[in-house]
Amino acid sequence: MIISSMAKNGGILAAFALITTGAVTLVQQYTAPKIAIQEKKQLQGLLQQVLPASQYDNDLYLDCTTVNTPQLGPREGYTVYRARRQGEVIALVLQSTAANGYSGNIDMISAVYPDGTVSGVRVTKHNETPGLGDKVETKRSDWIYSFANKQVQGADDERWAVKKDGGMFDQFTGATITPRAVVTTVKSTVLYAQQHFDTLATADNHCLAEEQS
């Protein structure tokens, strides 16, 4: 009697597990393409924030390479997008991380021209203090726009620092560490882009390979 009851309950549980797993799989298959489309739209929007779409004629989000270098930050696998006009790479858009933020890593993306001029910078992820360090966000302040059209003139360009350190970028009241970390990382990113521009421009296309896989 007990064995019969255990077998019955086991059968019910097994059937429930199969139905639940099947339902989850169907939902995942149905939503995956829509999620992928939304992710592409978000990425395209972010790239166009730092580099206007009118400046290039390729699908920027489908033209990239991946690099590992401490000049961009401590993580592995930073993506570098290539903006082309008539086939020629006219700018790079690089992911990077400031590892010395007040509350940890600050992820960002920067668009850089071959001569070391910045088109735009956006912070994509951070844990900085609300009301202080979070002024690196465009919805909190205009500070991040101050990088546009600024040029790095070599590793010894002392202008690339906050004003408290003798540079040209404002610091935040009560929060110097965050802007200092961002300025330092953007400068390092620009220098890396300049030093490796040709190599990055001709490297294999990792984004297209992922799209086709």
Backbone as a chain_set.jsonl record, in Angstrom:
{"seq": "MIISSMAKNGGILAAFALITTGAVTLVQQYTAPKIAIQEKKQLQGLLQQVLPASQYDNDLYLDCTTVNTPQLGPREGYTVYRARRQGEVIALVLQSTAANGYSGNIDMISAVYPDGTVSGVRVTKHNETPGLGDKVETKRSDWIYSFANKQVQGADDERWAVKKDGGMFDQFTGATITPRAVVTTVKSTVLYAQQHFDTLATADNHCLAEEQS", "coords": {"N": [[0.832, -1.205, 0.0], [1.891, 1.236, 0.923], [4.066, 1.403, -0.778], [2.803, 1.551, -3.235], [1.515, 4.023, -2.977], [3.731, 5.735, -2.787], [4.831, 5.366, -5.305], [2.846, 6.429, -6.892], [2.778, 9.14, -6.06], [5.354, 9.818, -6.774], [5.2, 9.59, -9.522], [3.436, 11.669, -10.074], [4.966, 13.895, -9.29], [7.073, 13.688, -11.107], [5.739, 14.082, -13.53], [4.849, 16.698, -13.128], [7.312, 18.028, -13.0], [8.239, 17.624, -15.614], [6.293, 19.018, -17.103], [6.654, 21.622, -16.119], [9.344, 22.145, -16.822], [9.129, 21.983, -19.595], [7.42, 24.143, -20.081], [8.996, 26.319, -19.243], [11.073, 26.121, -21.091], [9.718, 26.628, -23.517], [8.862, 29.28, -23.092], [11.34, 30.527, -22.908], [12.38, 30.097, -25.49], [10.559, 31.557, -26.928], [10.876, 34.177, -25.989], [13.608, 34.772, -26.273], [14.535, 35.739, -28.915], [13.286, 38.278, -28.918], [14.434, 39.492, -26.677], [17.088, 39.576, -27.542], [16.867, 41.388, -29.669], [16.128, 43.722, -28.299], [18.416, 44.088, -26.756], [20.271, 44.651, -28.751], [19.25, 47.071, -29.716], [19.581, 48.689, -27.461], [22.375, 48.652, -27.255], [23.093, 49.846, -29.707], [21.986, 52.371, -29.294], [23.533, 53.275, -27.147], [26.107, 53.332, -28.296], [25.71, 55.297, -30.216], [25.407, 57.467, -28.591], [27.975, 58.18, -27.822], [29.284, 58.44, -30.204], [28.237, 60.037, -32.965], [25.871, 58.709, -35.294], [25.916, 59.722, -37.838], [28.507, 59.954, -38.6], [29.625, 57.589, -39.493], [29.356, 54.687, -41.701], [28.954, 52.003, -41.393], [27.604, 48.987, -39.764], [27.979, 49.552, -36.67], [27.774, 48.113, -34.249], [28.216, 45.574, -35.102], [30.841, 45.32, -35.769], [33.702, 44.647, -34.442], [36.496, 44.043, -32.191], [38.11, 42.039, -29.658], [39.915, 42.641, -26.676], [42.514, 42.111, -24.237], [43.883, 43.962, -21.812], [45.704, 45.736, -19.334], [45.607, 48.472, -19.61], [43.059, 49.191, -20.208], [41.66, 48.307, -18.068], [40.875, 46.058, -15.254], [39.402, 43.836, -15.99], [38.747, 40.974, -18.19], [38.565, 40.627, -21.736], [37.68, 43.082, -23.121], [35.615, 44.939, -25.284], [36.17, 46.402, -28.444], [34.821, 48.584, -30.603], [34.558, 49.35, -34.111], [34.321, 52.164, -36.03], [33.465, 52.87, -39.298], [33.976, 54.628, -42.386], [33.222, 54.413, -45.674], [34.693, 52.068, -45.646], [37.068, 52.668, -44.326], [38.511, 52.836, -41.114], [37.456, 55.212, -38.902], [37.18, 55.897, -36.29], [37.407, 54.603, -32.923], [35.511, 52.768, -30.536], [35.707, 52.131, -27.259], [35.406, 49.797, -24.609], [35.988, 50.144, -21.081], [37.379, 50.072, -17.723], [37.353, 51.781, -14.686], [39.148, 50.98, -11.988], [39.501, 52.087, -9.556], [37.429, 53.484, -8.324], [35.347, 55.162, -5.848], [33.588, 53.361, -4.707], [34.278, 50.981, -5.884], [34.518, 49.252, -9.049], [34.159, 51.174, -12.054], [32.477, 51.052, -14.9], [32.808, 51.955, -18.315], [32.389, 53.569, -21.554], [34.138, 54.723, -24.359], [34.561, 56.905, -27.099], [36.973, 57.351, -29.559], [39.053, 59.28, -31.662], [41.609, 58.887, -34.263], [43.617, 60.816, -33.764], [43.66, 61.127, -31.062], [41.606, 62.578, -30.009], [38.656, 62.872, -28.121], [35.408, 61.724, -28.754], [33.124, 61.131, -27.249], [32.038, 60.096, -23.95], [30.618, 57.652, -21.815], [29.389, 56.496, -18.721], [28.704, 53.218, -17.939], [28.179, 51.441, -15.881], [28.187, 51.455, -12.346], [28.936, 51.778, -8.799], [28.873, 53.996, -7.242], [28.492, 56.553, -4.676], [25.189, 57.586, -4.096], [24.055, 60.826, -5.004], [26.548, 61.938, -4.717], [29.081, 60.607, -5.906], [27.626, 59.604, -8.047], [27.266, 61.483, -9.972], [28.549, 61.059, -12.301], [26.825, 59.993, -14.055], [24.697, 60.686, -16.847], [22.078, 61.371, -16.273], [22.256, 62.53, -13.833], [24.069, 64.652, -13.847], [25.817, 67.034, -16.013], [28.438, 66.462, -16.237], [29.941, 64.318, -17.455], [29.845, 64.95, -20.113], [31.898, 66.719, -20.484], [34.154, 65.602, -21.54], [33.999, 65.515, -24.284], [35.446, 66.308, -27.374], [37.869, 66.846, -26.241], [41.408, 66.463, -26.292], [43.991, 64.07, -25.889], [47.301, 64.727, -25.379], [49.606, 63.041, -25.37], [51.327, 60.854, -22.961], [52.284, 62.361, -20.869], [50.551, 64.45, -20.576], [49.456, 66.743, -18.547], [47.099, 68.06, -18.218], [45.049, 66.31, -18.152], [43.515, 65.688, -15.649], [41.744, 66.16, -12.528], [40.653, 69.444, -11.468], [41.485, 69.967, -8.886], [43.848, 68.614, -8.778], [45.355, 70.054, -10.489], [44.508, 69.832, -13.103], [42.168, 69.964, -15.937], [39.554, 69.203, -15.514], [36.484, 69.342, -13.781], [35.999, 68.558, -10.304], [33.793, 66.748, -8.073], [31.798, 68.208, -5.535], [32.745, 67.173, -2.432], [33.367, 64.682, -3.38], [35.881, 63.634, -4.786], [37.304, 61.431, -5.556], [35.884, 59.767, -7.35], [35.494, 61.265, -9.9], [38.2, 61.64, -10.428], [39.118, 59.021, -10.842], [37.671, 58.335, -13.147], [38.596, 60.226, -15.053], [41.323, 59.54, -15.198], [41.165, 56.932, -16.23], [39.878, 57.322, -18.698], [41.837, 58.816, -20.009], [43.905, 56.874, -20.126], [42.631, 55.024, -21.738], [42.341, 56.441, -24.138], [45.035, 56.807, -24.839], [45.761, 54.139, -25.206], [44.154, 53.502, -27.416], [45.256, 55.204, -29.364], [47.905, 54.235, -29.52], [47.539, 51.665, -30.498], [45.963, 51.76, -32.729], [45.983, 51.034, -35.538], [46.4, 48.255, -35.382], [44.111, 47.423, -33.953], [42.207, 48.226, -35.763], [42.461, 46.468, -37.876], [42.133, 43.942, -36.869], [40.634, 40.636, -36.388], [37.076, 40.276, -36.883], [35.14, 40.023, -34.206], [32.534, 40.478, -33.38], [30.87, 40.045, -35.623], [31.327, 37.351, -36.031], [30.143, 36.291, -33.725], [27.504, 37.041, -34.188], [26.842, 35.436, -36.336], [27.044, 32.919, -35.317]], "CA": [[0.0, 0.0, 0.0], [2.8, 2.39, 1.024], [4.873, 1.454, -2.011], [1.91, 2.018, -4.305], [1.297, 5.453, -2.793], [4.984, 6.42, -3.133], [4.98, 5.33, -6.767], [1.868, 7.367, -7.457], [3.261, 10.509, -5.817], [6.556, 10.024, -7.59], [4.76, 9.82, -10.895], [2.858, 13.024, -10.15], [6.078, 14.855, -9.235], [7.817, 13.605, -12.368], [4.927, 14.735, -14.562], [4.881, 18.14, -12.854], [8.63, 18.523, -13.39], [8.314, 17.648, -17.077], [5.443, 20.109, -17.597], [7.29, 22.892, -15.762], [10.536, 22.307, -17.658], [8.679, 22.27, -20.955], [6.881, 25.506, -20.136], [10.127, 27.251, -19.169], [11.796, 26.056, -22.37], [8.918, 27.322, -24.525], [8.923, 30.721, -22.821], [12.692, 30.989, -23.247], [12.509, 30.115, -26.947], [9.695, 32.621, -27.457], [11.354, 35.509, -25.603], [15.026, 34.988, -26.586], [14.748, 36.672, -30.033], [12.872, 39.636, -28.548], [15.464, 40.016, -25.775], [18.275, 39.874, -28.36], [16.583, 42.619, -30.418], [16.182, 44.835, -27.354], [19.822, 44.293, -26.383], [20.926, 45.325, -29.879], [18.787, 48.461, -29.752], [20.229, 49.392, -26.353], [23.784, 48.812, -27.604], [23.165, 50.855, -30.767], [21.712, 53.671, -28.681], [24.689, 53.66, -26.342], [27.203, 53.679, -29.203], [25.395, 56.577, -30.859], [25.574, 58.543, -27.613], [29.378, 58.608, -27.765], [29.759, 58.712, -31.563], [27.039, 60.224, -33.789], [25.738, 57.763, -36.4], [26.165, 60.42, -39.101], [29.939, 59.955, -38.896], [30.087, 56.312, -40.041], [28.365, 54.068, -42.568], [28.874, 50.555, -41.148], [26.861, 48.59, -38.569], [29.026, 49.658, -35.653], [27.658, 47.069, -33.225], [28.615, 44.301, -35.702], [32.235, 45.433, -36.205], [34.481, 44.833, -33.208], [37.457, 43.04, -31.764], [38.167, 41.908, -28.205], [41.299, 42.727, -26.207], [42.82, 42.022, -22.808], [45.011, 44.834, -21.497], [45.491, 46.53, -18.109], [45.381, 49.878, -19.946], [41.609, 49.421, -20.238], [41.085, 47.93, -16.784], [41.246, 44.748, -14.71], [38.602, 42.73, -16.511], [39.198, 40.352, -19.432], [37.617, 40.661, -22.841], [37.081, 44.38, -23.444], [35.225, 45.058, -26.682], [36.539, 47.63, -29.146], [34.023, 48.711, -31.829], [35.237, 50.122, -35.154], [33.449, 52.982, -36.874], [34.067, 53.011, -40.624], [33.351, 55.405, -43.459], [33.717, 53.866, -46.937], [35.634, 51.0, -45.343], [38.197, 53.117, -43.506], [38.179, 53.043, -39.705], [37.62, 56.641, -38.576], [37.165, 56.055, -34.828], [37.221, 53.394, -32.12], [34.703, 52.918, -29.327], [36.333, 51.134, -26.388], [34.971, 49.572, -23.232], [37.079, 50.21, -20.121], [36.942, 50.051, -16.326], [38.138, 52.451, -13.652], [39.107, 50.066, -10.848], [39.779, 52.846, -8.335], [36.314, 54.332, -7.906], [35.155, 55.201, -4.392], [32.864, 52.152, -4.295], [34.619, 49.844, -6.734], [34.718, 49.443, -10.477], [33.284, 52.05, -12.833], [32.572, 50.66, -16.306], [32.485, 53.061, -19.215], [32.657, 53.383, -22.973], [34.711, 55.974, -24.868], [34.805, 56.976, -28.546], [38.257, 58.027, -29.729], [39.552, 59.447, -33.029], [43.032, 58.52, -34.359], [44.531, 61.844, -33.246], [43.551, 61.202, -29.613], [40.477, 63.421, -29.605], [37.514, 62.093, -27.624], [34.087, 62.124, -29.246], [32.181, 61.103, -26.133], [32.244, 59.082, -22.909], [29.457, 57.377, -20.97], [29.534, 55.464, -17.684], [27.675, 52.194, -18.169], [27.863, 50.728, -14.64], [28.99, 51.882, -11.201], [28.32, 51.636, -7.47], [29.274, 55.183, -6.497], [27.535, 57.036, -3.674], [24.1, 58.431, -4.628], [24.123, 62.233, -4.606], [27.943, 62.401, -4.742], [29.797, 60.011, -7.031], [26.785, 59.22, -9.186], [27.204, 62.574, -10.952], [29.143, 60.6, -13.563], [25.704, 59.608, -14.92], [24.102, 61.818, -17.572], [20.808, 61.769, -15.658], [22.549, 63.228, -12.578], [24.768, 65.909, -14.133], [26.392, 67.144, -17.367], [29.9, 66.364, -16.107], [30.562, 63.36, -18.377], [29.934, 65.584, -21.435], [33.084, 67.574, -20.553], [35.231, 64.923, -22.273], [33.812, 65.66, -25.733], [36.365, 67.168, -28.133], [39.152, 66.995, -25.553], [42.452, 65.648, -26.916], [45.142, 63.682, -25.07], [48.522, 65.069, -26.106], [50.723, 62.257, -24.847], [51.193, 60.307, -21.614], [52.625, 63.384, -19.876], [49.586, 65.553, -20.678], [49.015, 66.969, -17.167], [45.753, 68.657, -18.201], [44.092, 65.232, -17.924], [43.365, 65.465, -14.207], [40.736, 67.071, -11.987], [41.24, 70.761, -11.17], [42.147, 69.885, -7.572], [45.195, 68.085, -9.035], [45.994, 70.898, -11.485], [44.014, 69.51, -14.435], [41.123, 70.799, -16.538], [38.226, 68.635, -15.286], [35.894, 69.636, -12.478], [35.712, 67.469, -9.373], [32.485, 66.922, -7.451], [31.87, 68.637, -4.137], [32.705, 66.061, -1.484], [33.608, 63.382, -4.029], [36.938, 63.814, -5.788], [37.846, 60.137, -5.974], [35.17, 59.236, -8.52], [35.903, 61.905, -11.167], [39.634, 61.395, -10.651], [39.235, 57.671, -11.41], [37.146, 58.341, -14.516], [39.517, 60.99, -15.906], [42.54, 58.75, -15.385], [40.88, 55.783, -17.098], [39.618, 57.794, -20.067], [43.151, 59.152, -20.584], [44.589, 55.612, -20.431], [41.916, 54.427, -22.872], [42.698, 57.2, -25.344], [46.423, 56.479, -25.179], [45.775, 52.765, -25.753], [43.565, 53.562, -28.76], [46.236, 55.827, -30.255], [49.086, 53.382, -29.677], [47.216, 50.394, -31.159], [44.841, 52.034, -33.635], [46.056, 50.234, -36.766], [46.217, 46.843, -35.026], [42.704, 47.23, -33.604], [41.39, 48.45, -36.959], [42.592, 45.35, -38.816], [41.971, 42.664, -36.162], [39.453, 39.852, -36.778], [35.789, 40.797, -36.415], [34.538, 39.103, -33.251], [31.083, 40.718, -33.295], [30.21, 39.397, -36.755], [31.409, 35.913, -35.792], [29.13, 35.969, -32.714], [26.198, 37.222, -34.814], [26.591, 34.342, -37.269], [27.125, 31.622, -34.636]], "C": [[0.875, 1.268, 0.0], [3.609, 2.544, -0.258], [4.045, 1.975, -3.164], [1.687, 3.511, -4.221], [2.54, 6.253, -3.169], [5.18, 6.465, -4.642], [4.038, 6.327, -7.425], [2.337, 8.815, -7.297], [4.505, 10.825, -6.638], [6.202, 10.297, -9.035], [4.197, 11.213, -11.083], [3.96, 14.074, -10.162], [6.858, 14.872, -10.54], [7.06, 14.301, -13.486], [4.947, 16.241, -14.392], [6.204, 18.755, -13.297], [8.757, 18.621, -14.899], [7.505, 18.806, -17.65], [6.101, 21.464, -17.328], [8.507, 23.17, -16.635], [10.158, 22.653, -19.091], [8.167, 23.681, -21.103], [7.999, 26.543, -20.116], [10.881, 27.291, -20.493], [11.041, 26.809, -23.469], [8.978, 28.835, -24.345], [10.277, 31.284, -23.224], [12.868, 31.092, -24.759], [11.7, 31.263, -27.552], [10.281, 34.009, -27.188], [12.791, 35.796, -26.027], [15.243, 35.928, -27.774], [14.376, 38.111, -29.687], [13.896, 40.277, -27.612], [16.71, 40.412, -26.565], [18.089, 41.178, -29.138], [16.682, 43.841, -29.504], [17.616, 45.135, -26.941], [20.579, 45.013, -27.497], [20.537, 46.794, -29.936], [19.454, 49.281, -28.651], [21.696, 49.664, -26.667], [23.943, 49.889, -28.676], [22.945, 52.258, -30.192], [22.889, 54.176, -27.881], [25.849, 54.094, -27.231], [26.965, 55.028, -29.867], [25.467, 57.755, -29.892], [27.006, 59.064, -27.593], [29.948, 58.923, -29.148], [28.547, 58.83, -32.483], [27.026, 59.306, -35.012], [26.024, 58.409, -37.754], [27.635, 60.362, -39.513], [30.438, 58.649, -39.511], [28.975, 55.656, -40.845], [28.313, 52.546, -42.415], [27.965, 50.283, -39.945], [27.853, 48.487, -37.424], [28.971, 48.517, -34.65], [28.047, 45.693, -33.759], [30.08, 44.297, -36.144], [33.119, 45.69, -34.978], [35.562, 43.768, -33.084], [37.47, 43.026, -30.239], [39.614, 41.896, -27.747], [41.355, 42.548, -24.698], [44.044, 42.883, -22.546], [44.713, 45.618, -20.224], [45.281, 48.013, -18.391], [43.892, 50.216, -20.002], [40.952, 49.029, -18.922], [41.399, 46.497, -16.402], [40.478, 43.573, -15.298], [39.258, 42.131, -17.756], [38.119, 40.532, -20.497], [36.912, 41.983, -23.056], [36.786, 44.449, -24.942], [35.625, 46.425, -27.232], [35.761, 47.66, -30.465], [34.749, 49.628, -32.808], [34.233, 50.84, -36.027], [34.142, 53.226, -38.208], [33.263, 53.964, -41.497], [34.018, 54.98, -44.756], [34.85, 52.862, -46.681], [36.782, 51.389, -44.439], [37.745, 53.355, -42.066], [38.486, 54.492, -39.328], [37.589, 56.901, -37.064], [36.993, 54.688, -34.178], [36.345, 53.722, -30.919], [35.105, 51.783, -28.387], [35.611, 51.031, -25.039], [36.188, 49.707, -22.325], [36.491, 50.231, -18.713], [37.9, 50.848, -15.461], [38.026, 51.6, -12.392], [39.268, 50.782, -9.517], [38.679, 53.844, -8.011], [36.146, 54.282, -6.397], [34.501, 53.916, -3.898], [33.128, 50.978, -5.225], [34.757, 50.22, -8.19], [33.682, 50.399, -11.08], [33.483, 51.668, -14.298], [32.14, 51.814, -17.194], [32.782, 52.683, -20.647], [33.077, 54.741, -23.526], [34.932, 55.87, -26.372], [36.009, 57.87, -28.789], [38.626, 58.102, -31.216], [41.052, 59.135, -33.073], [43.991, 59.542, -33.77], [44.43, 62.017, -31.733], [42.467, 62.127, -29.111], [39.296, 62.526, -29.222], [36.225, 62.635, -28.251], [33.078, 62.163, -28.105], [32.501, 59.978, -25.174], [30.921, 58.892, -22.167], [29.835, 56.316, -19.936], [28.382, 54.488, -17.845], [27.286, 51.439, -16.898], [28.763, 51.241, -13.527], [28.225, 51.638, -9.917], [28.65, 52.841, -6.601], [28.129, 55.712, -5.622], [26.454, 57.917, -4.307], [24.212, 59.858, -4.097], [25.529, 62.799, -4.614], [28.636, 61.852, -5.992], [28.943, 59.679, -8.224], [26.59, 60.358, -10.181], [27.947, 62.233, -12.24], [28.058, 60.154, -14.537], [25.124, 60.849, -15.602], [22.787, 62.275, -16.94], [21.011, 62.489, -14.326], [23.238, 64.572, -12.795], [25.306, 65.884, -15.562], [27.899, 66.869, -17.372], [30.533, 65.466, -17.163], [30.685, 63.945, -19.784], [31.221, 66.405, -21.584], [34.256, 66.919, -21.281], [35.164, 65.16, -23.781], [34.766, 66.703, -26.306], [37.669, 67.482, -27.382], [40.162, 66.019, -26.173], [43.545, 65.314, -25.902], [46.411, 63.903, -25.892], [49.727, 64.367, -25.488], [50.514, 61.838, -23.404], [51.476, 61.339, -20.528], [51.711, 64.603, -19.954], [48.943, 65.779, -19.303], [47.645, 67.613, -17.079], [44.708, 67.601, -17.887], [44.093, 64.819, -16.454], [42.253, 66.389, -13.732], [41.431, 68.366, -11.558], [41.96, 70.775, -9.829], [43.578, 69.385, -7.712], [45.916, 68.88, -10.116], [45.525, 70.647, -12.907], [42.866, 70.401, -14.882], [39.708, 70.287, -16.285], [37.737, 68.954, -13.866], [35.848, 68.385, -11.614], [34.324, 67.729, -8.779], [32.682, 67.378, -6.005], [31.722, 67.439, -3.215], [32.988, 64.703, -2.099], [34.616, 63.555, -5.155], [37.408, 62.485, -6.358], [37.198, 59.632, -7.253], [35.583, 59.932, -9.815], [37.38, 61.699, -11.465], [39.839, 60.03, -11.313], [38.765, 57.641, -12.859], [38.105, 59.061, -15.463], [40.768, 60.17, -16.216], [42.311, 57.593, -16.357], [40.58, 56.215, -18.528], [40.94, 58.156, -20.744], [43.9, 57.883, -20.992], [43.952, 54.934, -21.644], [42.285, 55.116, -24.18], [44.12, 56.861, -25.79], [46.519, 55.076, -25.78], [45.238, 52.759, -27.189], [44.555, 54.146, -29.762], [47.392, 54.868, -30.568], [48.809, 52.125, -30.51], [46.138, 50.555, -32.23], [44.861, 51.118, -34.858], [45.824, 48.743, -36.478], [44.753, 46.543, -34.717], [41.811, 47.349, -34.839], [41.38, 47.253, -37.898], [42.419, 43.976, -38.161], [40.702, 41.949, -36.638], [38.188, 40.427, -36.154], [35.111, 39.771, -35.501], [33.016, 39.276, -33.173], [30.339, 40.001, -34.417], [30.212, 37.879, -36.575], [30.359, 35.476, -34.78], [27.731, 36.051, -33.314], [25.834, 36.014, -35.678], [26.595, 32.969, -36.591], [25.758, 31.169, -34.153]], "O": [[0.663, 2.208, -0.766], [3.812, 3.65, -0.758], [4.533, 2.755, -3.982], [1.666, 4.202, -5.239], [2.44, 7.312, -3.788], [5.636, 7.468, -5.191], [4.398, 6.987, -8.4], [2.305, 9.607, -8.239], [4.684, 11.94, -7.127], [6.824, 11.131, -9.693], [4.435, 11.863, -12.101], [3.909, 15.027, -10.94], [7.258, 15.931, -11.023], [7.648, 15.021, -14.293], [5.047, 16.984, -15.369], [6.239, 19.838, -13.883], [9.318, 19.588, -15.415], [7.958, 19.497, -18.563], [6.108, 22.343, -18.191], [8.686, 24.283, -17.129], [10.783, 23.504, -19.722], [8.429, 24.348, -22.104], [7.967, 27.519, -20.865], [11.279, 28.358, -20.959], [11.645, 27.538, -24.256], [9.124, 29.581, -25.313], [10.367, 32.367, -23.801], [13.44, 32.063, -25.254], [12.099, 31.862, -28.551], [10.201, 34.902, -28.031], [13.166, 36.964, -26.132], [16.061, 36.843, -27.67], [15.053, 39.051, -30.102], [14.195, 41.465, -27.735], [17.317, 41.449, -26.299], [19.018, 41.976, -29.257], [17.247, 44.867, -29.884], [17.993, 46.298, -26.791], [21.421, 45.872, -27.232], [21.38, 47.659, -30.174], [19.847, 50.426, -28.874], [22.209, 50.749, -26.391], [24.821, 50.745, -28.573], [23.636, 53.207, -30.563], [23.215, 55.362, -27.923], [26.502, 55.102, -26.958], [27.898, 55.808, -30.06], [25.574, 58.906, -30.316], [27.232, 60.254, -27.373], [30.974, 59.594, -29.258], [27.89, 57.826, -32.759], [28.045, 59.144, -35.685], [26.342, 57.71, -38.716], [27.972, 60.686, -40.651], [31.564, 58.6, -40.004], [27.804, 56.007, -40.705], [27.688, 51.869, -43.231], [27.598, 51.197, -39.206], [28.492, 47.452, -37.236], [30.013, 48.004, -34.242], [28.196, 44.747, -32.986], [30.514, 43.366, -36.823], [33.257, 46.832, -34.538], [35.546, 42.746, -33.77], [36.897, 43.912, -29.605], [40.452, 41.224, -28.348], [40.384, 42.797, -23.984], [45.136, 42.561, -23.015], [43.599, 46.112, -20.047], [44.825, 48.746, -17.513], [43.506, 51.376, -19.862], [39.797, 49.385, -18.684], [42.103, 45.795, -17.128], [40.877, 42.424, -15.113], [40.2, 42.7, -18.308], [36.927, 40.583, -20.196], [35.687, 42.022, -23.164], [37.617, 44.06, -25.763], [35.447, 47.455, -26.583], [36.018, 46.844, -31.351], [35.456, 50.554, -32.409], [33.399, 50.215, -36.683], [35.266, 53.726, -38.25], [32.045, 54.088, -41.365], [35.224, 55.157, -44.93], [35.837, 52.823, -47.415], [37.412, 50.519, -43.838], [36.722, 53.997, -41.827], [39.629, 54.941, -39.423], [37.931, 57.994, -36.613], [36.501, 53.744, -34.797], [36.427, 54.813, -30.355], [34.87, 50.612, -28.686], [35.259, 52.036, -24.422], [37.307, 49.417, -22.75], [35.284, 50.383, -18.527], [39.111, 50.626, -15.493], [36.954, 51.502, -11.795], [39.183, 50.155, -8.462], [38.951, 54.923, -7.485], [36.75, 53.436, -5.737], [34.813, 53.432, -2.809], [32.295, 50.079, -5.344], [35.074, 51.362, -8.525], [32.517, 50.43, -10.683], [34.541, 51.93, -14.871], [31.218, 52.558, -16.861], [33.348, 51.626, -20.927], [32.474, 55.769, -23.218], [35.434, 54.858, -26.861], [36.072, 58.997, -28.297], [38.524, 57.11, -31.938], [41.703, 59.12, -32.029], [45.075, 59.175, -33.318], [45.031, 62.932, -31.171], [42.409, 62.432, -27.92], [38.984, 61.554, -29.91], [35.989, 63.842, -28.274], [32.281, 63.094, -27.997], [33.165, 59.011, -25.546], [30.195, 59.855, -21.922], [30.525, 55.349, -20.257], [27.219, 54.89, -17.881], [26.2, 50.862, -16.827], [29.96, 51.44, -13.732], [27.033, 51.332, -9.931], [28.704, 52.734, -5.375], [26.964, 55.36, -5.811], [26.775, 58.894, -4.984], [24.434, 60.076, -2.906], [25.701, 64.015, -4.528], [28.76, 62.544, -7.003], [29.47, 59.487, -9.32], [25.829, 60.214, -11.138], [27.97, 63.038, -13.171], [28.336, 59.957, -15.72], [25.068, 61.926, -15.008], [22.42, 63.444, -17.06], [20.053, 63.002, -13.748], [23.026, 65.517, -12.034], [25.261, 64.855, -16.237], [28.557, 67.027, -18.4], [31.573, 65.822, -17.718], [31.524, 63.5, -20.567], [31.597, 66.751, -22.704], [35.237, 67.587, -21.607], [36.17, 65.018, -24.475], [34.879, 67.819, -25.799], [38.473, 68.292, -27.843], [39.813, 64.895, -26.531], [43.975, 66.182, -25.143], [46.569, 63.331, -26.97], [50.723, 64.996, -25.132], [49.654, 62.373, -22.705], [50.981, 61.221, -19.408], [52.059, 65.672, -19.452], [47.994, 65.084, -18.94], [47.077, 67.709, -15.991], [43.615, 67.921, -17.419], [44.598, 63.761, -16.077], [41.859, 67.304, -14.454], [42.638, 68.385, -11.317], [42.932, 71.509, -9.651], [44.428, 69.687, -6.875], [46.959, 68.454, -10.611], [46.1, 71.206, -13.841], [42.615, 71.453, -14.294], [38.749, 70.873, -16.788], [38.484, 68.846, -12.893], [35.677, 67.278, -12.125], [33.755, 68.804, -8.964], [33.634, 66.967, -5.341], [30.69, 66.768, -3.22], [32.866, 63.679, -1.425], [34.25, 63.613, -6.329], [37.857, 62.415, -7.502], [37.883, 59.126, -8.141], [35.99, 59.251, -10.757], [37.77, 61.596, -12.628], [40.642, 59.901, -12.237], [39.387, 56.996, -13.703], [38.394, 58.563, -16.552], [41.214, 60.115, -17.362], [43.158, 57.307, -17.203], [40.988, 55.541, -19.473], [41.144, 57.841, -21.916], [44.467, 57.822, -22.083], [44.647, 54.345, -22.472], [42.513, 54.462, -25.198], [44.374, 56.654, -26.977], [47.26, 54.849, -26.737], [45.794, 52.097, -28.066], [44.681, 53.644, -30.879], [47.799, 54.714, -31.719], [49.712, 51.582, -31.146], [45.475, 49.583, -32.593], [43.849, 50.493, -35.175], [45.138, 48.057, -37.235], [44.216, 45.53, -35.164], [40.793, 46.665, -34.951], [40.414, 47.04, -38.63], [42.548, 42.953, -38.834], [39.809, 42.57, -37.215], [38.212, 40.985, -35.057], [34.574, 38.77, -35.975], [32.296, 38.309, -32.925], [29.285, 39.412, -34.18], [29.242, 37.201, -36.913], [29.747, 34.42, -34.939], [26.868, 35.234, -32.994], [24.671, 35.616, -35.747], [26.202, 31.973, -37.199], [25.637, 30.099, -33.558]]}, "num_chains": 1, "name": "protein.A"}
